[in-house]
């Protein structure tokens, strides 16, 4: 690798719905050059600034080991796909993101993509068995996709070994390893959840990603939904019909049918289903989509097709009893999250906050306090273990670095890596003093 040349790479799965996500492509690029994600980003930034001295778009590292999830519609995504595409000679990197939807949806981007990774364990197992490179599909980044369309298996987002959600990739770009504990992400087949029915909006998302992958949807029509609503209202006006105000009204200010804000992605999906049109048709040809929608009897649809029935009054009391019962516990391991409580009761977290907002806030504070007490106890236990022997042997052949001390605490006591590292710092200060502990820590980096 030189300052002006990078290995030519192309995304996997171009032309179908299994196209690779940009973050996965970037991890493969880092592995191909035998560097970490952060080092590759720094090198690319320097290379781009030398090639384009008047362009300050690469002034900062827009990605690093903690955040390679560039697949949405933000300016950093457009900037970095341009830089990486120029570096690798690949002209279709925008297809690995959802940039083509930017002109039509809200720039806030809420709920457009997941906050972290999600993968199909069956796809990972197949890749390992065939010894082919495993990669993240772009469609897995969309929150509406709950299951793998190929294997009908529920997507996973947490490491089966340590239980941490994969908020980012492995720092060296290993797609099959956990970003925290560095162990394999592949779970046992007995833990896979089979889904016999497709999730809502799955079919629409698959078709949308397929059109992006094939290059049929390179850029959506500017304010496509606004154009659709205007034409749809014009078609209904001569016959004396109007659109339900719940269909297009923004949540913060009143509007009429001819003045609409650009909806968020999930909102757009719901509205397209309510109108009976496909989202990809709306993005490509909103005028034609309005004509198709007018053939349907939308005037009768006062509520979305997927609205949930009202919860019974008994559930309010059950939720109250459950929250009060959990407040009496002090062991953090026995305290489920509000999401888990809501799932067990068959309601949403919003249901709990709506009916018992103050109690939910009190429970959240109680759970956080119990978690902090547990963490404090584990730090104290780990510190005592380190002071009883290992810290006195540092540095040595057995403990050449601080990471080895932390690993010893993890293996001996079963605590987390973060707790062990905090305990190492506390033990160093108690054993050698603050100044000497700082010097030894810097020498170990």
N, C-alpha and C positions, 0 to 999 in steps of 0.2 A: 504494500500500500504506500503510495506517495502522496504528495500534497495536491496533485492534480488528477489522480486516477483512482477509481474505485471499481471493485468487481461488478460487472453487469449482472443485475438480478431482475427477475420479473415476479409479479404476484402469482400465487398458485390458484387454480380454479377460475381463471378469467373466462367469462362467457356463460357461467351458470350461477346458481344461487350460493354455491359453496366457495365463492371468491374469498381470498384471504383478507383479513383486517390489516390495516396499516401497522398497528403496533406489533403484530406477529411478523409482518414483513421486515420491520426494523430490527426485531430480535434476530431474525435469520441473517440480516446484513451484518449485525454485530458479531455473530458467531463466524460468519464467513471471513471476517477480517481479524478474528481472534482477539477481540478487545471487548471491554464492557460497554454497556449502553451509554454511560456517561462519557467515557473516553471517545467513543465514536461521535457523539454529539458535539463535543468540544472540538474535535478534529474537523468535522463538517463545518462548524461555524467559522473556524479560522480559514479553511479552504474557501468558503463562500465570500468572506470579507476580502480575501486577497484577490479573488476573481472579480468581485463587484465592490470596489472600494467606496462607491457612492451610495450603496444600498445598506441602510442600517437595520433592515428587517431581522437580521441575525445577530443583533447586538447582544441579546441574552440567550442562554441555553433554554430553548422552549421545551425541552424534554430531558429527562435524566432517568436514572434507575428507578426513581420513585414515581415517574409519570410518563410512560410512553403511550398512553391511551389516546393518541391523536386520531380520532375517527369521526368526530362530530362536524360542526359547521363553523367553528370559531376562526378568527384570523390567524392564530398560531397554526392551525391545521393546514390552511391554505399556504402559509409561508413555508412550513417544513416539508410538505409534500412537494412543493416546487424545488426546494433545495435538494432533497433526496432524489427526486426524479432527474434533476440535472446531473447529480453526482453519479448515478447508476445508468443513465441513459434510458430510463424507463419513462415513457410518456403517458402511461395510463394509471399512475398512482392515485389519482383522484377517485378512481373506481373502488379503491379500498377504503374509502370514507363515504360519508353522506353529504359531502360538499355540494353535490348537484341539487340538493333540496333547499339550500340556503335562501334563494330568492323567494320561496313560497311560504316558509314557516317562521315563527317567532325567533328572533335573534337571541332570546334568553336561553333557548335550547334545553329547558327543563324536560326531563324524561325522554330526551331524544335517544340517549345511549345509557348503558349501565355505568355505574361509578367505578366498577372494576371488571375483572375477568369472569367469564362463564364458559364452560366447555362441556362437550358430550363425552362421558367416560367410554362409551362404546367406540366412538371415533378414535379416541386416544389408544384404546386397546388394539384396534385394527392397525393403526399406524405402527405401533411397537411390534406387532406380530409380523407385519410385512416389511419392517425395517425402513419404512418411508418416513419422511419428515412430518411431524405433527404440527399443525398450525391452527390458529384461531380463525373461525369463519366470521365474516363481517356481520352476518345475520344474527349471530349469537350476542352481538353487542346491543341489539334492540330489546328493551325490557319486555315487550309484548311476546317475545319468543321464550316460552318456558320449557319447551321440549325440542330435541333434535328432530328435524323433519325427516331425516333419513332412517334413524333407528327407533324413533318413538320413545326415547329415553329422556327423562327429566335432566336438564342441564345442572351441572354442579358449579359452585362458586367458592367452596371452602376446601381447604386441605384436609384430606381424610386422616392425616397423621396428627397435626397440631390443632386443627379446627379453625384456623385463621382464614378470613375472607381474603381472596387474592385481589387486593386493591391495585397491584401493579405486577409487572413481570419480574422474573428472576434477573438479577443485575447483570448476569452474563448472557442472558437471552435464551436460557434453557426453558423451552415451552412446557416440558413435562415435569418440572421441578417447582416446589413451593418457594415463594419469594421470602418466606420467613425462616422456616426450618430447613430448607434446601433438600427436603426428601420428596420422593415421587408423589405426584398428584393423582395417580391412577388408583381408584378404589376397587374393592372386591366386587365382582358381578352380583353378589348377593345383596349388595347395598343399593344397586341401581333401581330407580323407580320407573316403571313402565307406564306410559301414558297412552291409553287407547283412543282418546279423543283429542283432536287438535285444539290448541288454546285459541281464545278469541283473537281475531285479526292476524292469525298465523298465515293464512292463505294470502292475504293482501300484502303482508310484509315479504313473503317469499317472492311474489311476482315483482314487487318493487325493487328488491335487491338484485333479482335476475336481470331486470332492465338496466339497472346501473352497471352491473357487471358486463353486460353485452355491449355497453356503449349506446344503448337506445335512449337513455335518459342522462344526458350530459349536463343539462341545466334546466331546472323547472321554470315555468312561466312566472314572471315577476308578479307577486301578489296573486297567485293563481286562485286562491279561495275567494278573494275579493271580487275578481272578475267573474267567477262562477256565481256568487250570490247576486251580483248586479244583474247578470243575464237571466238568472233563474227568476228573480223578482219581476223583471220586465216581461217575461213570458207569462207569469201568473196574473199580472196586473189587468190585462184586458178582460179576463174572465171573472174578475172580482175576488180573487183569492190572494191571501197574504201568507208570508212565512211566519211560523211561530217565533215569537221573540226569543224563546229559550234556545233557538238553534244558532243564532248568530250574535247575540248580545255579549259584549265583553263584560267581565266581572266587575270592573272598576268605574265605568261611566256609561250612561245610556247612549245608544246608537240607533240609527235606522238601518234599513236593509241595504242602503247604498254606501254606507260608511262602516267598514268592519276592520278590526285589527287582524293581523296575521296570527292564526292559531298556532299553538304548540303541536308537536308531532302527534302525541297520543290523542289530543283533542280533535285533530284533523282526521285521524283514523275513525274515531267514533262518529263524527259528522258524516264522513263518507259512507259508512255502513248505514247510518240513519237515512241518508239520501238514496241509498241503493246503487252507488257508483263505486268504481275502483279507484283507489288513491293515485295509482300510476296514470290513469286516464285524466284525472284532475290536474296533475302536475304537467302533463304534456299538452292537453287541449281542454282548458276549463270551459270554453264556449261550447264545445261538443258535449262535454260532461253535463252542462246545464240543460242542453236539449234532451239528453237521455233521462235526466232526473225528472224532467217535466212529464215524461210518459208514465211516471209512477204516481201513485196517490199519496204523495207525501203530506198533503194537507191534513190527513187523518192522524198522523203520527205526532201525538202530543208529548210522548216520552221516548227516550232512547230504547232501542230493542233489548239492551242488556241491563236494564234497570233491575235492582234487587228488591225483593219484597220487604215490607216493613218488619222489623223485629218485634217479637212479643214483649209485653210488659214484664213478664216473668224474667226475661233475660237481664233486664235492668237490675232487678233485685239479686239475681245470681252473680252478676258482675260485681255488685257492691259487697256481697258476702265474700267473694273470692279475693278481692283486693284487701279487705280487712283481715282476712285470714293470712294472706302473705305478709302483711305488715307486722304480724306477730313473730315472724321468723327472723333470726339474726345470722344464719349461715348463708353466705353468698351463693354457695353451690346449690342451695335449695330454692333460690329466688329466681323464678323465670322472668324473662323480659315481658314488657307490656304486649309486644307482638305475639309472644308465645301464649300468654293468657288469653288474648283475643282469639287466637287460632283454636285453642282448646274449647272456648265457649261458642265458637262458630260465628263470631262477629268480627268487625274490623277494629283496628286501633283507634280510628276516628270515633267509632261508637262509644268506646270507653271514655275518651277525652270529652265527648259531647255531654254524656250523662253524669260522669264523675270526674270532671276536670281537676278539681282541687285534690281529690284523693289520688288521682294518677300522678300529679306533680309531687305529692308527698311520698308516694311509693317510689317514684324515680329517685328522689333524694335519699330515701332509705336504702335503696339498692346500691346507689353510688357510695354511700357511707360504709355499707358492709363490704363492698369491693375494696375500698381503700383500707379498711381494717385488715382484710385478708392479705392484701399486698404488703402492708406494713409488717404483719407477722411473718410473712415469707421472707421479706428482706432481713428482718432481725434473725430469723433462723439460719438463713444463708450466710449472713455476716458472722455469726457464731461459729458456723462450720469452717469458714475460711480462716478465721483467727485461730482456730484450734489446731491448725497444721499447714494447710496448703499455702497460706500467705507468707509463712516463714520460709518456704522453699522456693519462693519467687525472687529473682529469676533462676531457673535451673533447667536441667535437661527434661525433667518431668513437666515443669510449668515454664516454658520459655516466653510466654506472652500472657497478657491479660485475658485473651480469648480462651486459653487453656484453663485458667482459673474459673472462668464463667462456665465452661463446659463441665468441669469437675462438679461444680455446684448443681448443675442441671441433672447430671447423671446420678449423683448421690442423693439429692433431695427431691428430684422430680419437679422443680420449679421451672418457670418459663425463662427464656433467654434474657428478656428485658429485666426481670427481677434479679437474675444472677449478675447481670452487668452492673446494676445499681449497687448490689451488695458488694461487688468487687471494689467499687469506688469508696464505699463507706469503710470497708475493711482496710484499704490502703491508708486512708486518713487516720484511722485509729492506730494502725501499726507503725506508720512512719511519719505522721504529721501531714498537714495540708500541703506545705511547700514541696516536701520530698515526694508525696503522692502524686502531685501534679507533674513533677519532673519524670517520674517513672512511667506515668501514663503517656506522656509525650514521647518518651523513648521507645514505648511499645508500639506506637502507631507505624 
